[in-house]
Amino acid sequence: MNVSETIFRRVQLAAELADELMSNSRTGMAWSGLFLSAPRRTGKSTFLREDLQPALERRGALVLVADLWKNSDVDPGDVIVDTVRQALAAHQGVVARMARAVGLERFGIGGFSFSIDRVGLGKGVALSDALAELSDRIRRPIALIIDEAQQCMATRRGNNAMFALKAARDELNFAHHGLRIIATGSDHVKLRMLLGSREAFFCATERALPVLGRDYVDWFRARHDIPDTLGPDVLERLFARAGYRPEVFESAAIAVGRQGFGGPNAWVSLERTIDELMANVHAPAMRTVDELPPIDGAIIRVMATSYEMFAGFSAETMEAYRRVMNRLAPEPSARLDYPEVERALERLVSLRLVWRSVLGLHVVEDPTFAVAMRKAGMLDVVKGTPGAKLTLVTSNKDGLSVA
């Protein structure tokens, strides 16, 4: 590997995934799609852009990318539709054929008898038909990468877009040049919702993207001339302390490096700097939780004690909310009703502390925030509360695990 590169490459991993995706198999990810999860800020989007996309292109695919996080203010369904429309706009012959298909003998690209606005959800030209035309025109498989795909479950149009893509996948893989769906997300629990028995991508392949490891640490050491006092074993441990987040790790190392890495205790300074940066990651959200009304603070704390626990309304869960609320409130309350909890959840969703699916399921927005709350002692108030199960998320080499 060329250490002069500014981006760490995962060429082998990208090649392995691309080979599986672009195979002619009628089983596995080549047919059903790949759902790839990794915690936020651990290099997922960089891997998609710098490694997987080029690997797919080298194998002949036309790669389309719909980044739902970058366009978070736009409905996920519209982001996906716009991604397809942009690909169509680059191939005028496809637009001409679609114009004729809807009964227009004349069309123009600039002004026009037919507009690609006709392509979409519930429009004149379905996504599956548009992608089939594009596939036939370019005579190549299409690979659609949907980054932060769990956001599709947050809106009706987003959910409808996934069903439309499922129909397109089935049609193109049977009768055209193929459609490969790569859906990624920073939360495997939310991403898994797209794979439920009633969802569009039931039985699609689900994998955790491995976090960066020793090969990344070795690359970083060589690139920055890190002395032997900070050997690879030490740096690998400190990288884990940074939550396997390259941005945090590199920022800390560069800051410490300005003062010099000399001395046997250089790792102490680096560890301290990493801890400070990690604390800053969730500091704004921590302050928000501290300022919440007691009922809101109680709900987010109970939810955070069990990562895979959806906000519920069972008698046991409601009692857990009430008890924690009373521990936070200056004046205890004897009861708590469902409308109060529903209104509190609405507020937590608007603050982006809680995520809600179109099915009405609620989970903590960022699973790593639950870990940060625990480390800060913010969940201590929940201990011993009936209905609150202390099951917490921790980081490991493969991503997140429940401990």
N, C-alpha and C positions, 0 to 999 in steps of 0.2 A: 504494500500500500504506500502511495506517495504521501508522506507526512506534510508536504507543502500544501496539500488541499485544505481548504477551510471547513469542509464538511466531511464528517466521518461517513464512509460508505458501507452499506451492508449488501454487497454485490451477491454473495452466495445465497443469502436468504431470499433476496429478490428473484434470483434466477430459479430457485426451487419453487417458489410460489407461482412465478410466471409459467414455468413448465407445466405445473399441474393445471393452472387456469386455462392454458391454451391447448391442452391436449384434446384429442378427439373422443375422449371417454364420455359415455352417456351416464356416468355416475360421478359422485363427488363434486368438488367445487367447480369443475369445468361445466357442469350441467346445472347445478342448483344454485351456485354462488358461494362467495366467501365472505364471512362476517368476522372481522378482525378487531379485537379489542386491545386497548392499552391505556394505562392511566395518563391523564393530561400532563403535557410538558415533558414526556419521556421520549420524544423523537418520532412519534407516529406519523405526523403530517410530513415531516422532512423525509422519512423513509418512503412514503407514498410518492412524493414529488421527485425526489432525487434518485431513487433506486427502483421502485416497482414500476412506475410509469415508463421510464426508459426501457426497462426489461420487457415489458409488454409490447412496446413499440418495436423493439428489435425482433420480436416474434410475429410481427405483421399486423398488430391490432391498431385500430384507430381508438385512441384513449380520450374519453370525455371525463371531466372532473367537475362534480357538483360539491362545493364546499359549503355545508350548511352552517358551520360556525362562523366563517368569515362573513356570511350574509345573514346574520342572526336576526336582523330586523325584517327580513323578507320571509314569507311563508315558505317552508321547505318544499312544498309541492311546486310552487312557482319557481324556486331556484332550479329544481330538476327540469322542469319544462323549458326554462330559459336556456339551460345547458344544451338540451337537444336542439332547440331552435338555432342557437349559435352554430352548431355543427351543420345544420341544414343550410344556413345562410352561406356557408363556405362552399357549398356544392349546388350551383344553380340548376344543374340538370335534374337533381332530385326534386327541387321546388316545382319545376316545369311538369314533371310527371305527376306530382300530387295535385297540381292545378287541374290537369286534365281528368284526374280521378274524381274530382268533385264537380265535373261538368264545365270547366272553364277552358275553352280552346285557346284563348289568349291570356297571357300573363306577363307581368313585368317584374323586374327585381327592384326597380327604384320607385314605383309609384302608384298603383299597381292593380291589376285585375285580381291577383291572388297574394295574400300576405301570409307569412309564416305564423302570424298571430292566430291563424286558423288551426294551428297544431296545439294540442294540449289536452287538458282534462275536461271532458264534456264538450269539446269543440268539434269542428267539422272533420278534422283528421286526428285520429287517435294516436297516442304515442307509439303503440305497437306498429301501426301502419307506417308512420313516419320513419321509425328506426328500420323497418323492413325495407323500405325504399332506399334508405341510405346504405344499408348493407349490400343490397343488390347493385347499387351504383358503384360503390368503391370496391366491391368484390373482396372484402376483407372482414374479419370479425371486428366487432365493436366491444370495447371494454369500458364500462361505466363505473367510475370510482365515486362513491357517495361518502364524503368525510363527515363524521358526526351524524351518522344515519339515524340514530335513536331520536333525533329531533323530528323525524317524520311521524313519530307516534304522538307528538304534542299537538298536531292540528289535523282536522278532517282532510284537508287537501293533501297534506303530507302523507297521510295514511292511504288516501286514494291513489296517490302517485306510486306507492309501493305495489299496490295491486295492479296498476297499469304496467309497471315494469315487469311484474311476474308474467303477465300475459305476453309482453314483448319478448321476454326471455324464452318462454315456451315456443312461441312462433319462430323466432330467429334460430333457435337451436335445432328445430325440426326441419325447417324448409329453406333457410337462408344461410348466411355465412357465420352466424353465431353471435350471441350477446352474452358477455361475461359480466356479472354483477359483483363488484367488490364494495362491501359496505363496512365502514369502520366506525368505531366509537370509543369514547374514553370511559365508558361505564358498561361493564359486561352484563349487569342486571338489566339495564334499560335496553341494550342491544338485543338481549335474549327475548325481549317482548316481541320483536319482529319475527321470531322463529316459533311462536306458539302455534298450536294446532289449528287455530282459526285465522292465522295471519298468512300473508302472501308468501313468505319464504320459509314455511314449515319444512324442516329437514335439511335446510341449507347447512353448509359446513361452517362450524364455529371454531375459532382458534384465538388464543391469546398471543399477541405479538411479544416475543421475548424482549425483556428490557436489555439495554446495553450492558456489556460486561467487561471482562479483562481485555479483550481486543480493543475496545474503545479506550480504556485507561492507558494501554500501551501506546496507542496512537497519540493520545493527548500528551503523555510524558515526552515522547520523542519530538513532538511539534513545539513544545514549550521549554525544552531542555531542563526538565525537572531533575534536580540532583538526587543522588542515591539516598539521601536522608529521608526522602519521601518516595520509598520504593513502591512497586506495583501493588503489593499486598495492602500497604497502608492506604494508598489512594483508592483501591477498590472498596475498602471498608468505608472510607469517607464518601465515596460516590453513592454507596448504599444509604449512608446517613442523609444524603441530599435527595433521597427518594428516587434515585436513578434519573434525576432531571439534569441533563447536560447544561442547561442555561444557569441553574443555580450553582452547580459544581464548577463550571468554567469561570463564572463571575467571581466566585470566592477565591479560586486559585489565582486569577489575574490580580485581584486586589491584594492578596497576601504577597504575591510575587513582586509587586512594586516595592515592598519593603525588604525583599530578599528572602530566599528560602533557606538561608544558612542556619546552622544550629540543629541540634538533635531534637528540639521541641517545635520544629516548624509545623508539625502536624497539629499541635495544640491550637495554634493561631488559625490554621485552616479549618479545623473542626468548629472553633468558636464562630468564625465568619459564616460557615455553612449554616450553623444553628440560627444565627441572626437573620440570614436571608430566608430560611425556611419559615421562621416566625413571621416574617413580613408577607409571605405568600398569602396567608389567610388572615392577616391583621385586620383589614377592612371588614371582612365578614364577621370576625370575632367581635368587633366593636358594635356591629349591627345587632348581633344576638344579645349582647349586653343591654342594649337599649330597647329590646322588644317588650311589649306588654307581657305580663306573666303567662297568659294562656299560650301566646305564640312561642315564648321561650320554652315552655313546658313541652309543647308538641315537637319542636325541632330537636330537643334533647332526647325525648323518648324515641323518636325515629332514629336518631344517630346511634343509639345503643345497640341496635340490631340492623346491620346494613341491608339485609334482604327483607326487612320488615316494611311493608307498605303501611302508610298511615291508615289506621283502621277505626272502626266504630263499635267493636265488640265491647261488651260490658267490662271486660278485664282491661282492655286498652283505654277506654274512657276513664276508668278509675285511675290508671297510671297517669294520664294527663292531669286529672284533678289533683292527685297527691303532689305531683311535681309542681304544678301551678301554685298550690298552697304554700309550698316551701319557698317559692320565689316571690309570692305576693305578701304585702304587709298585712292584708286582711284576708284570712282564709275564707273560702266559699264552700258551702256544703254540697253544692251540685254543679254540674256542667252539662249543658245540653248540646245536641248535635248541630243546630244552627250556629252556635258559637264556634265550634270546632271547624265547621265549613268556612266561616268567615275568616278565621285565623289562617287556615290553609290557603285561602285566596291571597291574603296579605303575604304569606311566606313565598308563594309562587311569584308574586309581583316583585319581591325583593331578590329573586333568583337564589333563594336558599333551599327551596323545594321545587322539584320538577313534577309536572302532572301530565299524564298521558290522556289521549282522547277517550280512553276507557274509564277515566276518573281515578286511576291509581296514582298515588303520590309516593315519591322516594326523595331522599336527600339529594340535592342537585349534584354535589361533588363528593364522592365517597372519601376522598382524602381529607375533606373538611371534617368528617366524623372522627377521623384519627386525630386531627389537630385539636378538636374539642376535647377529646379524651385526655391528650397529653397536657392540655392547659387546665385540667381539673374541672371543666365545665359540665362533665357528665356525672360527677360525684353525687350531685343532688338526686340523681335517678336511682342510685344503688339502694336495694332493699325495697323498691317500690313494686307492688304486685303488677304483673303485666309487662314489666320492662325487663327484657332479656338482654343481658350484657354480652352481645356478640359483636366483636369489633374487627375492623379491617386493618390489616397490616401489610407492609410492602415486603416482597421477596423477589427472587431472581426472575420469576415468571410473571410478575405483575402484582396483582392484589390477591390476598387470600383472606379467609375468615378465620379468626382466632378466638 
